[in-house]
Every structure is written in structure tokens, then in C-alpha cells.
């Protein structure tokens, strides 16, 4: 199925898993700052921002970015120290330090005041620890940037790292690790590290937990906080830091600000960690490792240690090879495995550092593929031989280069925080001129370097990791940190050669030239400068909303078409059959559409509340060609029994793996199931799927498509005539044939997603055992339903969430240490708004957590009552700034307007109207809103607590149920409960009536 199958990197040591596609910049740690610091910084032709490199007197290297159009400022500091530097016996110390720096500094000693300031001024903050880097970053409203930057700088000047916070944050690190314990990606990554040299830092356990940061050190008489301070003193030196500042002011003012705030960071001339070569010895190569995962699936990961290619980033040898090995067109390895029924996904790319690297090929297997593992490995190596014998054709490199250049020069603008963070991690790797480019512009064709890497991808150098639940009970080893069962056996290159010779006879060949590469990049001359979408066309078959690009000036388009088909979601059986229809459509389009995706033109199909959706986006030049291909496949849909079987197997495993979701995700799903009218439990859908046959889908699809209405949105570099022609084409093919596939909807068939209205002054509980008995974590979603979409009420709820967000995090996560996952957010269910608290915990059960949320609400009551007028105005201003923040790119703008269309609200001026309501809002009105809807005993309060009990707290569930007394209600049967509740009127129905 369509997924990212080019460059992939997953940071092995970050608290938050990260992925960087299509370039190698994030994985190329370990390199000292490039010697060549000359040359002008290369930037995209469409980039109007200004850049300047400066070096402070203390040697801090800084990139200043001035963007006069920005309404958010950001900063990112990359420190060239990560988990590889953890002292012996203190695994996770670098990650723990990352947590501790957030607390306080000598200049700003109030605990968590940094995060509080950022949140209250419309910003966000985060950090990650990887193997060789720790990166700290934030964004904030422009008028609060100077003070935020001063607070940020103090992390690196005089942080407090107070003694009383030490144990609390060790618990937070432990909770974070508990969250990862049942994640198959974390488990496999640690097993790969475990099977390496034990004297190499790659071998380490990077995250840390209670055992490594408290229990073991204490048993040895080691004080963790003393070691923490020592680690900071030894490793945090300005000469291995790189800072990016993204501001609204001109470069001179930004430079003055940075020189004032960051010059006191000390420089101890820290030497950059040098790694002792490759982490794998011959003992760790030519191995087949069988691994038992948590979820139901089979996957092969074939890995080779190679010479890192980041040194040749302009030649891009691994990029070239991953393009060919990960290709999905006819003649590709993936296409062959798909036709054989062996695989549903294939990924290829390099990951590592400057001094060691791995080239990895991961293959998602079907049950049949699992039984033919040897054939798959044989075909992989046969494919490698074909690449060796084909040489290195210049035209393929030129095509990669052309696609990369178009992508870089017409890239969409992103949020300042992500842009700054991405650049700061590149600054120590690349010369100044390529700080923005990184590895994204291959420009030097060098066949010898490609061949060198290809020679290293050999049977004598291979590590094969084979994951499958079928190995359960058949392994003899346990990885110590995640308790992953595995077995290991040696395999010779002669064995692999035998597999290669006996593999099925399939036709493997190089891809053909890509016809989807855009050549017309001109911008349309838009005469009508529409500020909002306009309804350009309406018939009994479709409605077209149109919004030309008047802001972003890129040769790109965004198209959404929702096919409203009443039968598509009318029952669990229908939902499953509709899902199979969508999967099979993508499956039969894959070889063709992959070329479009590779050239920057994307499409996707998915189920919606009312049927199914088609999305197309990217360069507009060849978009109509792709649209026509998709519509033709819908019109001539064919069910191939062999592909139906593969997709059914894949879908079945996806449903079965629902039980392994994180508990907070389960609780959120239960909350949705209680609220939404036309939703079905995944267990019912799975039961329906298990009984499905290809013939059922053959009969269903014509019925599903027999009545339809197509809601369309076309935006970007497209003129009115082109937009209309897209919709006319859909109508001509599907509705206007002599024997039409689709006919118009009857008015009574219009589907609307309606939401259950909870009773006032009643608290509802839903208690459920966690679906994975091995998961100790419990979770709570405490939801308060407030109102249906209305500007004045919307802003009161949003303002409350802004004020309460940081207080919630600080009290429940930082002080009480209930769990790493702790959040407060506004919830939107088809235009019905509320607030939800989400907490996942390994230390306390849902009943206790719910009582702490109630206690927090009492504290928030005091906070609101005691709020000064100045503080109220400051929060209002922060929220106004957030609302007035401009969309960064076409996709962001289009998703905003599409939500209005899909929800039926059609309030395209929502932001301006809500800002107007905010400007009129009085503090007493906010307090009145809280008193009426939110506080513990509010007269109009409607709340629901969805409680999921992990194995550690399961014994508490029955006693918690007993505590549910009037006016509380225990929901025993979700379906019965929904049928007994009134429903909010549909906003979508009203919008249709108006038109």
C-alpha cells in the first residue's frame, strides 16, 4: 500500500520517535562542524526569508532567520551530546538531563515557569535526546519572543536542576519508558543494539528507567543528581552547540538579541565524542534472528553495516539505491513480491552516524510470505545482482536530481519550530552553504561510489531480523531491557546463494522514466482574489467549492472529493466492505500512482463519516491525469480474488492489533463510541470481516455506488475552468453514462453524523478492562461536553483550555507524577465542543486519577476567581494571536476550509468572527461560563469518564464501579445508552437546507 519507502530514519534514543523522509540529514550524527564555513547559504528560489550566520565571542555558532511575515517566533538549540555519552551504569542520564533542564534556572527559579510562560503566550515547547544530540526547541507569539528566549538561554547558562525535582522527573522518565515497553518498534531497535559490540555506545539502553537512574545507582552508593550535575558540567559546552533563531525582526535586531542573551554560555572546548568504528563484529553478521513481537504481524528487516554515505551527500549513493530497491512500479522487487502474494509493504534506506551506518530493507509479509521467507531473501539478493549488472545509469540519477530540485525550490513553508529544529540538527554536519539543503539536492553523479555501497550489501555482511507471532514459544533468548523473546542462528553466504537460486522465476527490471515529473511550474493569473472558498458549481450530483491560491504562490493544488454514499457506512458489514473497496482501489493503482508520488503528486483514498474520500495534492501540472486514472478505476472496479484474500488478511490483522493500542487510545475510542451515533465497535467490524468473501464485495460495490453525491473542494494553482472540468469529468464518468454507475441521492438519504447529548448535572462512567493483559498501564479520558458550535461559546471554551493547559500538566504530570502522557485539550465531535483530560498511568488506577482531575478543577476554580485583569487580558491577547496566525501552506489552509465544508458549518470567516467575540469578552463572562459548564458542581455540567484498567489496577475496577452512585450513572451497554440519549441536531443538515 502507499507508504513512504525511500529514506527513513528513526532516532534510536529520543523520547519521541522521529522520522525524516527523503534525506539523510537527521541520521548523520557524529560529524564535527564542517571545515568549510564559506559560501552563501543556498535557499529555495521561492524563499523570501533572510539568513545570516554569526559566531558569538564564546564560539556559539548561530543561524539567524528573519521572516517579516511570520506570526510565530521560534528557537532551537542542538547540543552535540546524547545517550552515547551516558556514563557506565547510568543508562538514560542524557535523556534525564533533557527533562531536568526544563524545570528552572537561577534567573527564573519558579518551577516550570518556562513552560508556563510559553504556553500562556500561545507557544509550545519540546525536546528530544538521540544518540549523539539533544535538541531543545520552542515557539511563541512574536511579541513575547524576547523574554521567552531569555528564559530558554538560561538552560545553558545556570540551570537549577533542583534536588526535590530529581525523583519526580526520574518517575517521568520511567513512565515514558513504560509507554514504550510494548512498542514493537522500540523493542526491535533495542534488540538490534543488543546484538552488537558491548563496548560500543550503540549497544546501550538509551531511554533510562527507574532501575538505571535510581535503584542500581543507589545500591552502589551513587547519587544520581550529583552525576547529573557532573554530566552537565563535563558535556554541555558552547563549542558543541548550534542555535537557530527564527524571528520577525530584521537580522541586525535578532543578532543584537542573541549576543545579549547567549554570550554567557560557557565554553570548555569540549571534544566531540569519537565512536570506535562499526558496532558489529563478524560475530554479529551472517545471522538470522527470529523475534516474537507484541502485535500480530510478520516482518523481515534485512540490514547491512556499510560505510556511512553522509560524507558523499551530494553524490547520494544510498538515496540512489533506496530509490531503486524501494521502488513499487512494474519490474520492482516490491511488485514481484506483491504479485506472488508475499508482501504488503517494502521500505529501503540508510540509518546511522558519521562513523557507522546500516542500510536496511524492511518488508511487511503476508502469511504466505512468512512461509516463503527464504524465497523473499533470495529475490532480494537476486535484485541486488540485477542492479550490479545494470551499472549505474545516468538518467536515473538525473531523474532523482530533477525531482529533488523541484521539491526543494517549491517546498511549502512549514511552522517555524519544525523548520528551526530541522536546521539546527544539520548545522554541525554540513558546510554553511548547505545548512538549509542538507542531503536533499543530489548533484554529483559518481557511479563508483554507488557501486561501492552496492558491493557492501552482500550475503557475507547481512543481519536478518524476522518478526512473527508464530515464533512464540520457539525462542530461547530474552533481550534484557524490553524482555523481547528471540533466537539466533548463523547463516552462511552459501545458504543465501542457495535461496537465491531456488527463488521463484520473476521478471525484475529497472523502472521506466517518470512521466509525472512536472515541467509546467508557471503560476496561474488569478483574476478574482477570493478570500474564502466560493461555491462555483452545484448540480444534483455534486457541489464544487473553489479557492484559488492568493497567498502561497507555489505551482501546487489541493483537491478533496467526498463521495457521500449512504450504504457505505450503514452497518458494521458495510463499513468493512467499504474499507475493502478502498484498500483494493489503492492496491490496483499502486504501480501507476507510485510514479506520481515519487514526483511530488500525491493521492489517497479513505473512509469518511458519509462514504469515502479522494484526496489529490502536490504539483498541479499532471494532477488531472492522475484524477482521471483514479476515477476510471472506480468506474471499472474489479475484485480479484487473490488480492481480496491478501487485503482481507492485512485488514484482519489491523483490526486484531487494536487490542494492543495504548490504553489512552482505547479510552479515547470508547469516548467516541459513546458519543457518535453511526459508529460501530471494532469487534463487530472484525466479526463481519472474518465472514467476508470476494463475492460479497462484488455484490456490494455496485449497490454502494448506486446512490451518491460528490462534495468537492479544489484549491491552489488551478483556474476556475480547470476546477469545473475536474468535477464535470467525475459526473460524466460516474453519473452520465447511458447505464450510470451512480445516480443522484434522494434528499432523505443525506447522511449526517450526529452526537449524543449527555444529561446535565449527571456524570457518566464507562469502565473497561484494557484489551492487552500484558499492559500494566491504565488510562482515563475525563470529558466535559459543553455546547454546539457558536462563536461566543467557542472562545470561552478555548480561553479556558489555554489558561488551564499548563496548570493541568504541571499539577498532574510534574507534581503528582500520575503519568508521562498527560494533557488537556478542546474536543470537537462534529461541531459539538467540550474539554477532555487524558492521562495514562502505570502508578495509579483510573478511579484515583479521576478524583485528581476533580480536585484539579477545584484548583482551577480558584485560579480563575483570583486572576487579575492584566492576566486575563494577557491570555485573551495570546489566544487572539493564535487565532490570527496565518496558514503556513496550501495544505494547512485547505484542511481548515475543508473541515468547514465537511462539518456543514461553512463558517469560512470563523477566525475573524471568533477574534471579534474575544475582543468583547469580559473576565466575569469567562468565570460565569466556567461556573455554569465546567466546575465540579456546575448546574449545566455534562461529563463522561472513560476508564481503561491495565493489569496492575484491574482489581480496582469492580470497587470503582460500586462507588458510582446517583447522580452518577454507570454505562453498562454503549449501544443501549446511545439509543436512550437525545442527539444534537446536525449542522450539516442545516447547511444543506440553506443551500
Secondary structure in CASP SS format (residue, H / E / C, confidence):
PFRMAT SS
TARGET T0000
AUTHOR 0000-0000-0000
METHOD secondary structure of the structure
MODEL  1
X C 1.00
X C 1.00
X C 1.00
X C 1.00
X C 1.00
X C 1.00
X C 1.00
X C 1.00
X C 1.00
X E 1.00
X C 1.00
X C 1.00
X C 1.00
X C 1.00
X C 1.00
X C 1.00
X C 1.00
X C 1.00
X E 1.00
X C 1.00
X C 1.00
X C 1.00
X C 1.00
X C 1.00
X H 1.00
X H 1.00
X H 1.00
X C 1.00
X E 1.00
X C 1.00
X C 1.00
X C 1.00
X C 1.00
X C 1.00
X C 1.00
X C 1.00
X C 1.00
X C 1.00
X C 1.00
X C 1.00
X C 1.00
X C 1.00
X C 1.00
X C 1.00
X C 1.00
X C 1.00
X C 1.00
X C 1.00
X C 1.00
X E 1.00
X E 1.00
X E 1.00
X E 1.00
X E 1.00
X E 1.00
X C 1.00
X C 1.00
X C 1.00
X C 1.00
X C 1.00
X E 1.00
X E 1.00
X E 1.00
X E 1.00
X E 1.00
X E 1.00
X C 1.00
X C 1.00
X C 1.00
X C 1.00
X C 1.00
X E 1.00
X E 1.00
X E 1.00
X E 1.00
X E 1.00
X E 1.00
X E 1.00
X E 1.00
X C 1.00
X C 1.00
X C 1.00
X H 1.00
X H 1.00
X H 1.00
X C 1.00
X C 1.00
X C 1.00
X C 1.00
X C 1.00
X C 1.00
X C 1.00
X H 1.00
X H 1.00
X H 1.00
X H 1.00
X H 1.00
X H 1.00
X H 1.00
X H 1.00
X C 1.00
X C 1.00
X C 1.00
X C 1.00
X E 1.00
X C 1.00
X C 1.00
X C 1.00
X C 1.00
X C 1.00
X C 1.00
X C 1.00
X H 1.00
X H 1.00
X H 1.00
X H 1.00
X H 1.00
X H 1.00
X H 1.00
X H 1.00
X C 1.00
X C 1.00
X C 1.00
X E 1.00
X E 1.00
X E 1.00
X E 1.00
X E 1.00
X E 1.00
X C 1.00
X C 1.00
X C 1.00
X C 1.00
X E 1.00
X E 1.00
X E 1.00
X E 1.00
X E 1.00
X E 1.00
X E 1.00
X E 1.00
X H 1.00
X H 1.00
X H 1.00
X H 1.00
X H 1.00
X H 1.00
X H 1.00
X H 1.00
X H 1.00
X H 1.00
X H 1.00
X H 1.00
X H 1.00
X H 1.00
X H 1.00
X C 1.00
X C 1.00
X E 1.00
X C 1.00
X C 1.00
X C 1.00
X H 1.00
X H 1.00
X H 1.00
X H 1.00
X H 1.00
X H 1.00
X H 1.00
X H 1.00
X H 1.00
X H 1.00
X H 1.00
X H 1.00
X H 1.00
X H 1.00
X H 1.00
X H 1.00
X H 1.00
X H 1.00
X C 1.00
X C 1.00
X C 1.00
X H 1.00
X H 1.00
X H 1.00
X H 1.00
X H 1.00
X H 1.00
X H 1.00
X H 1.00
X H 1.00
X H 1.00
X H 1.00
X C 1.00
X C 1.00
X C 1.00
X C 1.00
X C 1.00
X C 1.00
X H 1.00
X H 1.00
X H 1.00
X C 1.00
X C 1.00
X C 1.00
X C 1.00
X C 1.00
X C 1.00
X H 1.00
X H 1.00
X H 1.00
X H 1.00
X H 1.00
X H 1.00
X H 1.00
X H 1.00
X H 1.00
X H 1.00
X C 1.00
X C 1.00
X C 1.00
X C 1.00
X H 1.00
X H 1.00
X H 1.00
X H 1.00
X H 1.00
X H 1.00
X H 1.00
X H 1.00
X H 1.00
X H 1.00
X H 1.00
X H 1.00
X C 1.00
X C 1.00
X H 1.00
X H 1.00
X H 1.00
X E 1.00
X E 1.00
X E 1.00
X E 1.00
X E 1.00
X E 1.00
X E 1.00
X C 1.00
X C 1.00
X C 1.00
X H 1.00
X H 1.00
X H 1.00
X H 1.00
X H 1.00
X H 1.00
X H 1.00
X H 1.00
X H 1.00
X H 1.00
X H 1.00
X H 1.00
X C 1.00
X C 1.00
X C 1.00
X C 1.00
X C 1.00
X C 1.00
X C 1.00
X C 1.00
X C 1.00
X C 1.00
X C 1.00
X C 1.00
X C 1.00
X C 1.00
X C 1.00
X C 1.00
X C 1.00
X C 1.00
X C 1.00
X H 1.00
X H 1.00
X H 1.00
X C 1.00
X C 1.00
X E 1.00
X E 1.00
X E 1.00
X E 1.00
X E 1.00
X C 1.00
X C 1.00
X C 1.00
X C 1.00
X C 1.00
X C 1.00
X E 1.00
X E 1.00
X E 1.00
X E 1.00
X E 1.00
X E 1.00
X E 1.00
X E 1.00
X E 1.00
X C 1.00
X C 1.00
X C 1.00
X H 1.00
X H 1.00
X H 1.00
X C 1.00
X C 1.00
X C 1.00
X C 1.00
X H 1.00
X H 1.00
X H 1.00
X H 1.00
X H 1.00
X H 1.00
X H 1.00
X H 1.00
X H 1.00
X C 1.00
X C 1.00
X C 1.00
X C 1.00
X C 1.00
X C 1.00
X C 1.00
X H 1.00
X H 1.00
X H 1.00
X H 1.00
X H 1.00
X H 1.00
X H 1.00
X C 1.00
X C 1.00
X C 1.00
X E 1.00
X E 1.00
X E 1.00
X E 1.00
X E 1.00
X E 1.00
X E 1.00
X E 1.00
X E 1.00
X E 1.00
X E 1.00
X C 1.00
X C 1.00
X C 1.00
X E 1.00
X E 1.00
X E 1.00
X E 1.00
X E 1.00
X E 1.00
X E 1.00
X E 1.00
X E 1.00
X C 1.00
X H 1.00
X H 1.00
X H 1.00
X H 1.00
X H 1.00
X C 1.00
X H 1.00
X H 1.00
X H 1.00
X H 1.00
X H 1.00
X H 1.00
X H 1.00
X H 1.00
X H 1.00
X H 1.00
X H 1.00
X H 1.00
X H 1.00
X H 1.00
X H 1.00
X H 1.00
X H 1.00
X H 1.00
X C 1.00
X C 1.00
X C 1.00
X H 1.00
X H 1.00
X H 1.00
X H 1.00
X H 1.00
X H 1.00
X H 1.00
X H 1.00
X H 1.00
X H 1.00
X H 1.00
X H 1.00
X H 1.00
X H 1.00
X H 1.00
X H 1.00
X C 1.00
X C 1.00
X C 1.00
X C 1.00
X C 1.00
X C 1.00
X H 1.00
X H 1.00
X H 1.00
X H 1.00
X H 1.00
X H 1.00
X H 1.00
X H 1.00
X H 1.00
X C 1.00
X C 1.00
X C 1.00
X C 1.00
X C 1.00
X C 1.00
X C 1.00
X H 1.00
X H 1.00
X H 1.00
X C 1.00
X C 1.00
X C 1.00
X C 1.00
X C 1.00
X C 1.00
X C 1.00
X C 1.00
X C 1.00
X C 1.00
X C 1.00
X C 1.00
X H 1.00
X H 1.00
X H 1.00
X H 1.00
X H 1.00
X H 1.00
X H 1.00
X H 1.00
X H 1.00
X H 1.00
X C 1.00
X C 1.00
X H 1.00
X H 1.00
X H 1.00
X E 1.00
X E 1.00
X E 1.00
X E 1.00
X E 1.00
X E 1.00
X E 1.00
X H 1.00
X H 1.00
X H 1.00
X C 1.00
X C 1.00
X C 1.00
X C 1.00
X C 1.00
X E 1.00
X E 1.00
X C 1.00
X C 1.00
X C 1.00
X C 1.00
X C 1.00
X C 1.00
X E 1.00
X E 1.00
X E 1.00
X E 1.00
X E 1.00
X E 1.00
X C 1.00
X C 1.00
X H 1.00
X H 1.00
X H 1.00
X H 1.00
X H 1.00
X H 1.00
X H 1.00
X H 1.00
X H 1.00
X H 1.00
X C 1.00
X C 1.00
X C 1.00
X C 1.00
X C 1.00
X C 1.00
X C 1.00
X C 1.00
X C 1.00
X C 1.00
X C 1.00
X C 1.00
X C 1.00
X C 1.00
X C 1.00
X C 1.00
X C 1.00
X C 1.00
X C 1.00
X C 1.00
X C 1.00
X C 1.00
X C 1.00
X C 1.00
X C 1.00
X C 1.00
X C 1.00
X C 1.00
X C 1.00
X C 1.00
X C 1.00
X E 1.00
X E 1.00
X E 1.00
X E 1.00
X E 1.00
X C 1.00
X C 1.00
X C 1.00
X E 1.00
X E 1.00
X E 1.00
X E 1.00
X E 1.00
X E 1.00
X E 1.00
X C 1.00
X C 1.00
X C 1.00
X C 1.00
X C 1.00
X C 1.00
X C 1.00
X E 1.00
X E 1.00
X E 1.00
X E 1.00
X E 1.00
X E 1.00
X E 1.00
X E 1.00
X E 1.00
X C 1.00
X H 1.00
X H 1.00
X H 1.00
X H 1.00
X C 1.00
X C 1.00
X H 1.00
X H 1.00
X H 1.00
X H 1.00
X H 1.00
X H 1.00
X H 1.00
X H 1.00
X H 1.00
X H 1.00
X H 1.00
X H 1.00
X H 1.00
X H 1.00
X H 1.00
X H 1.00
X H 1.00
X H 1.00
X H 1.00
X H 1.00
X H 1.00
X H 1.00
X H 1.00
X H 1.00
X H 1.00
X H 1.00
X H 1.00
X C 1.00
X C 1.00
X E 1.00
X E 1.00
X E 1.00
X E 1.00
X E 1.00
X E 1.00
X E 1.00
X C 1.00
X C 1.00
X C 1.00
X E 1.00
X E 1.00
X E 1.00
X E 1.00
X E 1.00
X E 1.00
X E 1.00
X E 1.00
X E 1.00
X C 1.00
X C 1.00
X C 1.00
X H 1.00
X H 1.00
X H 1.00
X H 1.00
X H 1.00
X H 1.00
X H 1.00
X H 1.00
X H 1.00
X H 1.00
X H 1.00
X H 1.00
X H 1.00
X C 1.00
X C 1.00
X C 1.00
X C 1.00
X C 1.00
X H 1.00
X H 1.00
X H 1.00
X H 1.00
X H 1.00
X H 1.00
X H 1.00
X H 1.00
X H 1.00
X H 1.00
X H 1.00
X H 1.00
X H 1.00
X H 1.00
X H 1.00
X H 1.00
X H 1.00
X H 1.00
X H 1.00
X H 1.00
X C 1.00
X C 1.00
X H 1.00
X H 1.00
X H 1.00
X H 1.00
X H 1.00
X H 1.00
X H 1.00
X H 1.00
X H 1.00
X H 1.00
X H 1.00
X H 1.00
X H 1.00
X E 1.00
X C 1.00
X C 1.00
X C 1.00
X C 1.00
X C 1.00
X H 1.00
X H 1.00
X H 1.00
X H 1.00
X H 1.00
X H 1.00
X H 1.00
X H 1.00
X H 1.00
X C 1.00
X C 1.00
X C 1.00
X H 1.00
X H 1.00
X H 1.00
X H 1.00
X H 1.00
X H 1.00
X H 1.00
X H 1.00
X H 1.00
X H 1.00
X H 1.00
X H 1.00
X C 1.00
X E 1.00
X E 1.00
X E 1.00
X E 1.00
X E 1.00
X E 1.00
X E 1.00
X E 1.00
X E 1.00
X E 1.00
X C 1.00
X C 1.00
X C 1.00
X H 1.00
X H 1.00
X H 1.00
X H 1.00
X H 1.00
X H 1.00
X H 1.00
X H 1.00
X H 1.00
X H 1.00
X H 1.00
X H 1.00
X H 1.00
X H 1.00
X H 1.00
X C 1.00
X C 1.00
X C 1.00
X C 1.00
X C 1.00
X C 1.00
X C 1.00
X C 1.00
X E 1.00
X E 1.00
X C 1.00
X C 1.00
X H 1.00
X H 1.00
X H 1.00
X C 1.00
X C 1.00
X C 1.00
X C 1.00
X C 1.00
X E 1.00
X E 1.00
X C 1.00
X C 1.00
X C 1.00
X C 1.00
X C 1.00
X E 1.00
X E 1.00
X E 1.00
X E 1.00
X E 1.00
X E 1.00
X E 1.00
X E 1.00
X C 1.00
X C 1.00
X C 1.00
X C 1.00
X C 1.00
X C 1.00
X C 1.00
X C 1.00
X E 1.00
X E 1.00
X E 1.00
X E 1.00
X E 1.00
X E 1.00
X E 1.00
X E 1.00
X E 1.00
X E 1.00
X E 1.00
X C 1.00
X C 1.00
X H 1.00
X H 1.00
X H 1.00
X H 1.00
X H 1.00
X H 1.00
X H 1.00
X H 1.00
X H 1.00
X H 1.00
X H 1.00
X H 1.00
X H 1.00
X H 1.00
X H 1.00
X H 1.00
X H 1.00
X H 1.00
X H 1.00
X H 1.00
X H 1.00
X H 1.00
X H 1.00
X H 1.00
X H 1.00
X C 1.00
X C 1.00
X C 1.00
X C 1.00
X C 1.00
X E 1.00
X E 1.00
X E 1.00
X E 1.00
X E 1.00
X E 1.00
X E 1.00
X E 1.00
X E 1.00
X C 1.00
X C 1.00
X E 1.00
X E 1.00
X E 1.00
X E 1.00
X E 1.00
X E 1.00
X E 1.00
X E 1.00
X E 1.00
X E 1.00
X C 1.00
X C 1.00
X C 1.00
X C 1.00
X H 1.00
X H 1.00
X H 1.00
X H 1.00
X H 1.00
X H 1.00
X H 1.00
X H 1.00
X H 1.00
X H 1.00
X H 1.00
X H 1.00
X H 1.00
X H 1.00
X H 1.00
X H 1.00
X H 1.00
X H 1.00
X H 1.00
X H 1.00
X C 1.00
X C 1.00
X C 1.00
X H 1.00
X H 1.00
X H 1.00
X H 1.00
X H 1.00
X H 1.00
X H 1.00
X H 1.00
X H 1.00
X H 1.00
X H 1.00
X H 1.00
X H 1.00
X H 1.00
X H 1.00
X C 1.00
X C 1.00
X C 1.00
X C 1.00
X C 1.00
X C 1.00
X H 1.00
X H 1.00
X H 1.00
X H 1.00
X H 1.00
X H 1.00
X H 1.00
X H 1.00
X H 1.00
X H 1.00
X H 1.00
X H 1.00
X H 1.00
X H 1.00
X C 1.00
X C 1.00
X C 1.00
X C 1.00
X C 1.00
X C 1.00
X H 1.00
X H 1.00
X H 1.00
X H 1.00
X H 1.00
X H 1.00
X H 1.00
X H 1.00
X H 1.00
X H 1.00
X H 1.00
X C 1.00
X C 1.00
X H 1.00
X H 1.00
X H 1.00
X H 1.00
X H 1.00
X H 1.00
X H 1.00
X H 1.00
X H 1.00
X H 1.00
X H 1.00
X H 1.00
X C 1.00
X C 1.00
X C 1.00
X C 1.00
X C 1.00
X C 1.00
X C 1.00
X E 1.00
X E 1.00
X E 1.00
X E 1.00
X E 1.00
X E 1.00
X E 1.00
X E 1.00
X C 1.00
X C 1.00
X C 1.00
X C 1.00
X H 1.00
X H 1.00
X H 1.00
X H 1.00
X H 1.00
X H 1.00
X H 1.00
X H 1.00
X H 1.00
X C 1.00
X C 1.00
X C 1.00
X C 1.00
X C 1.00
X E 1.00
X E 1.00
X E 1.00
X C 1.00
X C 1.00
X C 1.00
X H 1.00
X H 1.00
X H 1.00
X H 1.00
X H 1.00
X H 1.00
X H 1.00
X C 1.00
X C 1.00
X E 1.00
X C 1.00
X C 1.00
X C 1.00
X H 1.00
X H 1.00
X H 1.00
X H 1.00
X H 1.00
X H 1.00
X H 1.00
X H 1.00
X C 1.00
END
